Structure formats: C-alpha cells, structure tokens
Amino acid sequence: MDEHQLSYEELVDHIVNDKPVPNILHVPNVTLSSSLSKDSNMHQRLKPWEAARIVATASETRPNPKPPALVVPKGEIHQSKSLESLSKYYSIETEFEEQLQKFLGNSEGSSNSPEKRV
C-alpha cells in the first residue's frame, strides 16, 4: 500500500469504485456464541426515590441509638481562665472604641455619633 495520504477526490474515488482504502484496518465481523456469556450477578441500582423509601422504612423499624455522652475529665476544663480572658478582651474592646470615638470626634469636628461615619 502507498504511504501517502489520499486527497478528497481520491478517497471518494476509492469508496465509489469499491477499491480498498489504504491505511484502513479491516476487522472481520465476529459474533460470539451465547455459551460464552454468563448471567449477571449484580442487582439493578435503586432509583433515588426508592433508596429514600428504603432508608425511611429502615429508620422507622429500628430505634435511634443515643449518641455517646461526652466525658471530659475535670482537670481539663479551665472555665475561670477563659472567662477572665473574655472579660479582658471586652474591656480592651470597650477602651479601644472609646479612644476611637474621641479621635474621630476631634478629627471630624462636631460629629461624635458613629452613624455619621462612613
């Protein structure tokens, strides 16, 4: 066979005149016998509404188990420290807002209200 590519006209000529087209692999038609096939052992997938119905009926038939209780040793809870930190944060935040209001009040003239700020 030729290694060159066919032009469109040459390709049409080959097809129309039943000439073999170069570089085309001819695969014979093979039909497998039914003895080679086997039955499928997979079940058909459930549709979403069928799966939801099965889950709903399963949850109705068995009781909901209680979630396990969270057990934390007493030594690991530091409530007083966290409350102290939180109160320090709020006091710092309040002081910052007061200083900011004083600064903005001085720089903007007579407008001390935060609603007028942009």
Biotite code that builds the C-alpha atoms (Angstrom):
import biotite.structure as struc

atoms = struc.array([
    struc.Atom([0.000, 0.000, 0.000], chain_id="A", res_id=1, res_name="MET", atom_name="CA", element="C"),
    struc.Atom([1.031, 3.581, -0.514], chain_id="A", res_id=2, res_name="ASP", atom_name="CA", element="C"),
    struc.Atom([2.218, 5.572, 2.445], chain_id="A", res_id=3, res_name="GLU", atom_name="CA", element="C"),
    struc.Atom([0.983, 8.878, 1.044], chain_id="A", res_id=4, res_name="HIS", atom_name="CA", element="C"),
    struc.Atom([-2.266, 10.497, 2.112], chain_id="A", res_id=5, res_name="GLN", atom_name="CA", element="C"),
    struc.Atom([-5.187, 10.465, -0.251], chain_id="A", res_id=6, res_name="LEU", atom_name="CA", element="C"),
    struc.Atom([-6.807, 13.659, -1.379], chain_id="A", res_id=7, res_name="SER", atom_name="CA", element="C"),
    struc.Atom([-10.530, 14.054, -1.001], chain_id="A", res_id=8, res_name="TYR", atom_name="CA", element="C"),
    struc.Atom([-11.150, 13.216, -4.625], chain_id="A", res_id=9, res_name="GLU", atom_name="CA", element="C"),
    struc.Atom([-9.004, 10.071, -4.407], chain_id="A", res_id=10, res_name="GLU", atom_name="CA", element="C"),
    struc.Atom([-10.803, 8.945, -1.282], chain_id="A", res_id=11, res_name="LEU", atom_name="CA", element="C"),
    struc.Atom([-14.181, 9.446, -2.948], chain_id="A", res_id=12, res_name="VAL", atom_name="CA", element="C"),
    struc.Atom([-12.944, 7.500, -5.972], chain_id="A", res_id=13, res_name="ASP", atom_name="CA", element="C"),
    struc.Atom([-11.834, 4.573, -3.754], chain_id="A", res_id=14, res_name="HIS", atom_name="CA", element="C"),
    struc.Atom([-15.174, 4.481, -1.950], chain_id="A", res_id=15, res_name="ILE", atom_name="CA", element="C"),
    struc.Atom([-17.352, 4.851, -5.042], chain_id="A", res_id=16, res_name="VAL", atom_name="CA", element="C"),
    struc.Atom([-15.471, 2.231, -7.068], chain_id="A", res_id=17, res_name="ASN", atom_name="CA", element="C"),
    struc.Atom([-15.188, -0.259, -4.157], chain_id="A", res_id=18, res_name="ASP", atom_name="CA", element="C"),
    struc.Atom([-11.409, -0.046, -4.087], chain_id="A", res_id=19, res_name="LYS", atom_name="CA", element="C"),
    struc.Atom([-9.677, -0.801, -0.766], chain_id="A", res_id=20, res_name="PRO", atom_name="CA", element="C"),
    struc.Atom([-8.789, 2.394, 1.092], chain_id="A", res_id=21, res_name="VAL", atom_name="CA", element="C"),
    struc.Atom([-5.140, 2.390, 2.172], chain_id="A", res_id=22, res_name="PRO", atom_name="CA", element="C"),
    struc.Atom([-4.231, 2.503, 5.891], chain_id="A", res_id=23, res_name="ASN", atom_name="CA", element="C"),
    struc.Atom([-7.634, 1.188, 6.922], chain_id="A", res_id=24, res_name="ILE", atom_name="CA", element="C"),
    struc.Atom([-7.643, -1.875, 9.134], chain_id="A", res_id=25, res_name="LEU", atom_name="CA", element="C"),
    struc.Atom([-10.264, -4.404, 8.109], chain_id="A", res_id=26, res_name="HIS", atom_name="CA", element="C"),
    struc.Atom([-11.837, -6.155, 11.091], chain_id="A", res_id=27, res_name="VAL", atom_name="CA", element="C"),
    struc.Atom([-13.924, -9.229, 10.378], chain_id="A", res_id=28, res_name="PRO", atom_name="CA", element="C"),
    struc.Atom([-17.454, -9.406, 11.772], chain_id="A", res_id=29, res_name="ASN", atom_name="CA", element="C"),
    struc.Atom([-17.388, -11.845, 14.656], chain_id="A", res_id=30, res_name="VAL", atom_name="CA", element="C"),
    struc.Atom([-20.464, -12.985, 16.540], chain_id="A", res_id=31, res_name="THR", atom_name="CA", element="C"),
    struc.Atom([-19.806, -14.600, 19.885], chain_id="A", res_id=32, res_name="LEU", atom_name="CA", element="C"),
    struc.Atom([-21.827, -17.620, 20.837], chain_id="A", res_id=33, res_name="SER", atom_name="CA", element="C"),
    struc.Atom([-24.276, -17.412, 23.706], chain_id="A", res_id=34, res_name="SER", atom_name="CA", element="C"),
    struc.Atom([-22.380, -20.181, 25.518], chain_id="A", res_id=35, res_name="SER", atom_name="CA", element="C"),
    struc.Atom([-19.594, -17.685, 26.293], chain_id="A", res_id=36, res_name="LEU", atom_name="CA", element="C"),
    struc.Atom([-21.916, -15.279, 28.091], chain_id="A", res_id=37, res_name="SER", atom_name="CA", element="C"),
    struc.Atom([-22.891, -15.633, 31.711], chain_id="A", res_id=38, res_name="LYS", atom_name="CA", element="C"),
    struc.Atom([-25.727, -14.337, 33.829], chain_id="A", res_id=39, res_name="ASP", atom_name="CA", element="C"),
    struc.Atom([-25.124, -11.126, 35.708], chain_id="A", res_id=40, res_name="SER", atom_name="CA", element="C"),
    struc.Atom([-24.986, -11.412, 39.471], chain_id="A", res_id=41, res_name="ASN", atom_name="CA", element="C"),
    struc.Atom([-25.278, -7.663, 40.117], chain_id="A", res_id=42, res_name="MET", atom_name="CA", element="C"),
    struc.Atom([-28.547, -6.129, 41.247], chain_id="A", res_id=43, res_name="HIS", atom_name="CA", element="C"),
    struc.Atom([-30.098, -3.209, 39.441], chain_id="A", res_id=44, res_name="GLN", atom_name="CA", element="C"),
    struc.Atom([-29.304, 0.162, 41.038], chain_id="A", res_id=45, res_name="ARG", atom_name="CA", element="C"),
    struc.Atom([-32.100, 1.737, 43.037], chain_id="A", res_id=46, res_name="LEU", atom_name="CA", element="C"),
    struc.Atom([-33.608, 4.975, 41.856], chain_id="A", res_id=47, res_name="LYS", atom_name="CA", element="C"),
    struc.Atom([-33.193, 7.907, 44.286], chain_id="A", res_id=48, res_name="PRO", atom_name="CA", element="C"),
    struc.Atom([-36.816, 7.796, 45.446], chain_id="A", res_id=49, res_name="TRP", atom_name="CA", element="C"),
    struc.Atom([-36.597, 4.042, 46.012], chain_id="A", res_id=50, res_name="GLU", atom_name="CA", element="C"),
    struc.Atom([-33.416, 4.407, 48.063], chain_id="A", res_id=51, res_name="ALA", atom_name="CA", element="C"),
    struc.Atom([-35.006, 7.177, 50.163], chain_id="A", res_id=52, res_name="ALA", atom_name="CA", element="C"),
    struc.Atom([-38.047, 4.998, 50.826], chain_id="A", res_id=53, res_name="ARG", atom_name="CA", element="C"),
    struc.Atom([-35.862, 2.105, 51.989], chain_id="A", res_id=54, res_name="ILE", atom_name="CA", element="C"),
    struc.Atom([-33.858, 4.377, 54.298], chain_id="A", res_id=55, res_name="VAL", atom_name="CA", element="C"),
    struc.Atom([-37.057, 5.858, 55.718], chain_id="A", res_id=56, res_name="ALA", atom_name="CA", element="C"),
    struc.Atom([-38.576, 2.465, 56.449], chain_id="A", res_id=57, res_name="THR", atom_name="CA", element="C"),
    struc.Atom([-35.326, 1.204, 57.969], chain_id="A", res_id=58, res_name="ALA", atom_name="CA", element="C"),
    struc.Atom([-35.132, 4.185, 60.331], chain_id="A", res_id=59, res_name="SER", atom_name="CA", element="C"),
    struc.Atom([-38.748, 3.632, 61.387], chain_id="A", res_id=60, res_name="GLU", atom_name="CA", element="C"),
    struc.Atom([-38.194, -0.017, 62.243], chain_id="A", res_id=61, res_name="THR", atom_name="CA", element="C"),
    struc.Atom([-35.117, 0.340, 64.439], chain_id="A", res_id=62, res_name="ARG", atom_name="CA", element="C"),
    struc.Atom([-34.813, 2.770, 67.355], chain_id="A", res_id=63, res_name="PRO", atom_name="CA", element="C"),
    struc.Atom([-32.376, 5.641, 67.087], chain_id="A", res_id=64, res_name="ASN", atom_name="CA", element="C"),
    struc.Atom([-29.365, 4.974, 69.279], chain_id="A", res_id=65, res_name="PRO", atom_name="CA", element="C"),
    struc.Atom([-28.418, 7.742, 71.679], chain_id="A", res_id=66, res_name="LYS", atom_name="CA", element="C"),
    struc.Atom([-25.149, 9.460, 70.871], chain_id="A", res_id=67, res_name="PRO", atom_name="CA", element="C"),
    struc.Atom([-22.375, 8.633, 73.301], chain_id="A", res_id=68, res_name="PRO", atom_name="CA", element="C"),
    struc.Atom([-22.018, 11.072, 76.168], chain_id="A", res_id=69, res_name="ALA", atom_name="CA", element="C"),
    struc.Atom([-19.003, 13.346, 76.123], chain_id="A", res_id=70, res_name="LEU", atom_name="CA", element="C"),
    struc.Atom([-16.831, 12.601, 79.112], chain_id="A", res_id=71, res_name="VAL", atom_name="CA", element="C"),
    struc.Atom([-14.182, 15.184, 79.900], chain_id="A", res_id=72, res_name="VAL", atom_name="CA", element="C"),
    struc.Atom([-12.005, 14.877, 82.991], chain_id="A", res_id=73, res_name="PRO", atom_name="CA", element="C"),
    struc.Atom([-12.432, 17.757, 85.436], chain_id="A", res_id=74, res_name="LYS", atom_name="CA", element="C"),
    struc.Atom([-8.791, 18.750, 85.196], chain_id="A", res_id=75, res_name="GLY", atom_name="CA", element="C"),
    struc.Atom([-9.094, 19.653, 81.518], chain_id="A", res_id=76, res_name="GLU", atom_name="CA", element="C"),
    struc.Atom([-11.775, 22.344, 81.932], chain_id="A", res_id=77, res_name="ILE", atom_name="CA", element="C"),
    struc.Atom([-10.437, 25.828, 82.657], chain_id="A", res_id=78, res_name="HIS", atom_name="CA", element="C"),
    struc.Atom([-13.597, 27.897, 82.928], chain_id="A", res_id=79, res_name="GLN", atom_name="CA", element="C"),
    struc.Atom([-12.157, 30.640, 85.128], chain_id="A", res_id=80, res_name="SER", atom_name="CA", element="C"),
    struc.Atom([-9.254, 31.342, 82.754], chain_id="A", res_id=81, res_name="LYS", atom_name="CA", element="C"),
    struc.Atom([-11.497, 31.503, 79.703], chain_id="A", res_id=82, res_name="SER", atom_name="CA", element="C"),
    struc.Atom([-13.906, 33.887, 81.458], chain_id="A", res_id=83, res_name="LEU", atom_name="CA", element="C"),
    struc.Atom([-11.011, 36.090, 82.572], chain_id="A", res_id=84, res_name="GLU", atom_name="CA", element="C"),
    struc.Atom([-9.667, 36.198, 79.004], chain_id="A", res_id=85, res_name="SER", atom_name="CA", element="C"),
    struc.Atom([-13.073, 37.042, 77.643], chain_id="A", res_id=86, res_name="LEU", atom_name="CA", element="C"),
    struc.Atom([-13.630, 39.832, 80.125], chain_id="A", res_id=87, res_name="SER", atom_name="CA", element="C"),
    struc.Atom([-10.155, 41.246, 79.347], chain_id="A", res_id=88, res_name="LYS", atom_name="CA", element="C"),
    struc.Atom([-10.999, 41.187, 75.649], chain_id="A", res_id=89, res_name="TYR", atom_name="CA", element="C"),
    struc.Atom([-14.257, 43.061, 76.213], chain_id="A", res_id=90, res_name="TYR", atom_name="CA", element="C"),
    struc.Atom([-12.572, 45.677, 78.383], chain_id="A", res_id=91, res_name="SER", atom_name="CA", element="C"),
    struc.Atom([-9.856, 46.231, 75.769], chain_id="A", res_id=92, res_name="ILE", atom_name="CA", element="C"),
    struc.Atom([-12.502, 46.451, 73.047], chain_id="A", res_id=93, res_name="GLU", atom_name="CA", element="C"),
    struc.Atom([-14.528, 48.992, 75.052], chain_id="A", res_id=94, res_name="THR", atom_name="CA", element="C"),
    struc.Atom([-11.439, 51.093, 75.719], chain_id="A", res_id=95, res_name="GLU", atom_name="CA", element="C"),
    struc.Atom([-10.488, 50.973, 72.039], chain_id="A", res_id=96, res_name="PHE", atom_name="CA", element="C"),
    struc.Atom([-13.963, 52.099, 70.960], chain_id="A", res_id=97, res_name="GLU", atom_name="CA", element="C"),
    struc.Atom([-13.861, 54.982, 73.455], chain_id="A", res_id=98, res_name="GLU", atom_name="CA", element="C"),
    struc.Atom([-10.466, 56.105, 72.177], chain_id="A", res_id=99, res_name="GLN", atom_name="CA", element="C"),
    struc.Atom([-11.678, 55.770, 68.597], chain_id="A", res_id=100, res_name="LEU", atom_name="CA", element="C"),
    struc.Atom([-14.732, 57.901, 69.347], chain_id="A", res_id=101, res_name="GLN", atom_name="CA", element="C"),
    struc.Atom([-12.538, 60.574, 70.936], chain_id="A", res_id=102, res_name="LYS", atom_name="CA", element="C"),
    struc.Atom([-10.173, 60.505, 67.957], chain_id="A", res_id=103, res_name="PHE", atom_name="CA", element="C"),
    struc.Atom([-12.944, 60.618, 65.384], chain_id="A", res_id=104, res_name="LEU", atom_name="CA", element="C"),
    struc.Atom([-14.792, 63.272, 67.349], chain_id="A", res_id=105, res_name="GLY", atom_name="CA", element="C"),
    struc.Atom([-11.685, 65.500, 67.313], chain_id="A", res_id=106, res_name="ASN", atom_name="CA", element="C"),
    struc.Atom([-10.834, 64.888, 63.663], chain_id="A", res_id=107, res_name="SER", atom_name="CA", element="C"),
    struc.Atom([-14.374, 65.247, 62.287], chain_id="A", res_id=108, res_name="GLU", atom_name="CA", element="C"),
    struc.Atom([-15.296, 68.338, 64.239], chain_id="A", res_id=109, res_name="GLY", atom_name="CA", element="C"),
    struc.Atom([-18.653, 68.260, 65.992], chain_id="A", res_id=110, res_name="SER", atom_name="CA", element="C"),
    struc.Atom([-19.874, 64.853, 64.775], chain_id="A", res_id=111, res_name="SER", atom_name="CA", element="C"),
    struc.Atom([-19.407, 62.340, 67.616], chain_id="A", res_id=112, res_name="ASN", atom_name="CA", element="C"),
    struc.Atom([-22.045, 59.844, 66.511], chain_id="A", res_id=113, res_name="SER", atom_name="CA", element="C"),
    struc.Atom([-20.820, 56.652, 64.852], chain_id="A", res_id=114, res_name="PRO", atom_name="CA", element="C"),
    struc.Atom([-23.816, 56.653, 62.478], chain_id="A", res_id=115, res_name="GLU", atom_name="CA", element="C"),
    struc.Atom([-22.362, 59.578, 60.533], chain_id="A", res_id=116, res_name="LYS", atom_name="CA", element="C"),
    struc.Atom([-19.077, 57.764, 59.883], chain_id="A", res_id=117, res_name="ARG", atom_name="CA", element="C"),
    struc.Atom([-18.604, 56.113, 56.502], chain_id="A", res_id=118, res_name="VAL", atom_name="CA", element="C"),
])
